[in-house]
């Protein structure tokens, strides 16, 4: 199974702007773990589509200040577009990668994982139950429901 699935650049940029309104392209690149060129192109595309708005940075003397970006009011920042829907079983890989990236932190609940991935908490909850049954994650708590990634020799 391919566990290197990542959100698209567009999804990552929208997710960052949902959490960090008025971010510069450099701040968005760092937060989204993307290249600045990728973020710049993606922001331009999203602006043309009416999903984000640019606030021109202006000047501080001779120095040009960076533009700031934010989501257009009313745009649901973390909801994937219908064209970005996952194929059956694809969420399992996303959740597993996310859980392994968070392995050094405390156990996570379905809502925290869903927010981190920008996905439905119900879908993520069902996915975590499947992954626990398959032995990929371990249920670490019942009330509240929490999971941790199982360390694999193949990781």
matplotlib code that plots the C-alpha trace (Angstrom):
import matplotlib.pyplot as plt

x = [0.0, 1.3, 1.4, 3.1, -0.3, -0.3, -3.0, -2.7, -0.9, -4.2, -5.6, -2.5, -2.5, -6.3, -5.7, -2.9, -4.9, -7.8, -5.5, -3.3, -5.3, -3.3, -0.2, 2.5, 3.5, 6.7, 4.7, 2.3, 5.1, 6.7, 3.4, 2.3, 5.7, 5.7, 8.1, 7.6, 7.3, 4.5, 2.7, 3.0, 1.6, -1.2, -2.2, -2.4, -4.6, -6.8, -7.1, -8.3, -10.9, -12.1, -11.1, -8.5, -7.9, -4.6, -3.9, -1.1, 1.8, 2.6, 6.0, 8.1, 10.3, 12.1, 11.4, 8.4, 6.3, 5.0, 1.5, -0.8, -3.3, -6.6, -9.6, -12.5, -15.3, -17.7, -15.2, -15.0, -11.3, -10.8, -13.4, -12.1, -13.7, -15.7, -12.9, -10.5, -12.5, -10.5, -10.9, -12.1, -9.4, -7.2, -8.1, -6.5, -3.1, -3.5, -4.6, -1.8, 0.9, -0.5, -0.6, 3.0, 4.2, 2.5, 3.9, 6.1, 3.2, 0.3, -2.4, -4.9, -8.7, -10.6, -11.5, -7.8, -6.7, -9.7, -8.7, -5.1, -6.1, -9.0, -11.4, -14.6, -14.2, -16.8, -14.9, -11.6, -13.2, -14.3, -10.9, -9.1, -11.3, -10.3, -6.7, -6.9, -8.5, -5.7, -3.1, -1.7, -2.8, -3.6, -6.5, -4.9, -8.1, -11.8, -13.1, -12.1, -11.3, -7.6, -5.2, -1.5, 0.5, 2.0, 5.7, 6.4, 9.7, 9.1, 8.8]
y = [0.0, 3.4, 5.5, 8.6, 10.2, 13.8, 16.5, 18.4, 21.8, 23.5, 21.6, 22.3, 26.0, 26.3, 24.4, 26.6, 29.8, 28.4, 28.2, 31.2, 34.0, 36.9, 34.8, 35.6, 33.2, 32.4, 31.7, 29.5, 27.6, 26.8, 25.9, 23.7, 22.1, 23.2, 25.1, 28.8, 28.6, 26.0, 28.1, 31.2, 29.5, 27.8, 31.2, 32.8, 30.0, 30.1, 33.9, 33.5, 30.9, 33.4, 31.2, 33.4, 37.2, 39.1, 42.1, 44.0, 44.5, 48.1, 49.8, 50.5, 53.3, 51.7, 48.2, 46.4, 44.5, 41.0, 40.5, 38.8, 36.1, 34.9, 32.8, 34.5, 34.9, 32.0, 29.6, 26.4, 26.2, 22.5, 20.9, 19.1, 20.0, 17.2, 16.8, 16.2, 13.3, 10.3, 6.9, 4.1, 3.1, 6.1, 7.8, 4.8, 5.7, 9.4, 8.7, 6.1, 8.6, 11.3, 9.0, 8.0, 11.6, 12.4, 9.2, 11.1, 13.2, 12.2, 9.9, 11.5, 11.3, 11.1, 14.8, 15.9, 13.6, 14.9, 18.5, 17.8, 16.2, 18.5, 15.5, 14.4, 13.3, 10.5, 9.1, 9.4, 7.7, 4.7, 4.6, 4.5, 1.6, -0.3, 0.5, -0.7, -3.9, -4.4, -3.7, -0.5, 1.7, 0.9, 2.3, 4.1, 5.2, 4.6, 7.8, 9.9, 7.7, 8.0, 6.2, 5.8, 4.5, 1.0, 1.0, -1.2, -2.9, -1.8, 1.9]
z = [0.0, -0.9, 2.3, 0.8, -0.2, 0.7, 0.2, -3.1, -3.0, -3.3, -0.3, 1.7, 1.0, 1.8, 5.0, 6.1, 5.3, 7.3, 10.3, 9.6, 7.9, 6.4, 5.9, 3.4, 0.7, 2.6, 5.9, 3.9, 2.3, 5.7, 7.4, 4.5, 4.0, 0.4, -1.9, -2.2, -6.0, -5.6, -3.1, -5.2, -8.3, -6.2, -4.6, -8.0, -9.2, -6.1, -6.4, -10.0, -8.8, -6.1, -3.2, -1.7, -1.6, -1.7, 0.5, -1.2, 1.1, 0.3, 1.2, 4.2, 2.7, -0.2, 0.9, -0.5, 2.1, 1.3, 0.1, 2.6, 1.7, 3.3, 2.4, 0.8, 3.5, 3.2, 1.7, 3.7, 4.2, 4.9, 2.8, -0.2, -3.5, -5.2, -7.7, -4.8, -3.3, -2.2, -3.8, -1.6, 0.9, 0.2, 3.5, 5.3, 3.9, 4.8, 8.3, 8.9, 7.6, 9.8, 12.9, 12.3, 11.9, 15.2, 16.9, 19.4, 20.6, 22.8, 21.6, 19.2, 18.9, 15.6, 15.7, 16.0, 13.2, 11.0, 11.7, 10.8, 7.5, 6.7, 6.5, 8.1, 11.7, 11.2, 8.2, 10.1, 13.1, 11.0, 9.4, 12.8, 13.8, 10.6, 11.2, 14.8, 13.7, 11.2, 13.8, 12.3, 15.2, 18.8, 20.8, 23.7, 25.5, 25.6, 27.2, 25.4, 22.4, 21.5, 19.2, 18.7, 15.7, 16.1, 15.5, 12.5, 11.6, 8.0, 8.9]

ax = plt.figure().add_subplot(projection="3d")
ax.plot(x, y, z, "-o")
ax.set_aspect("equal")
plt.show()
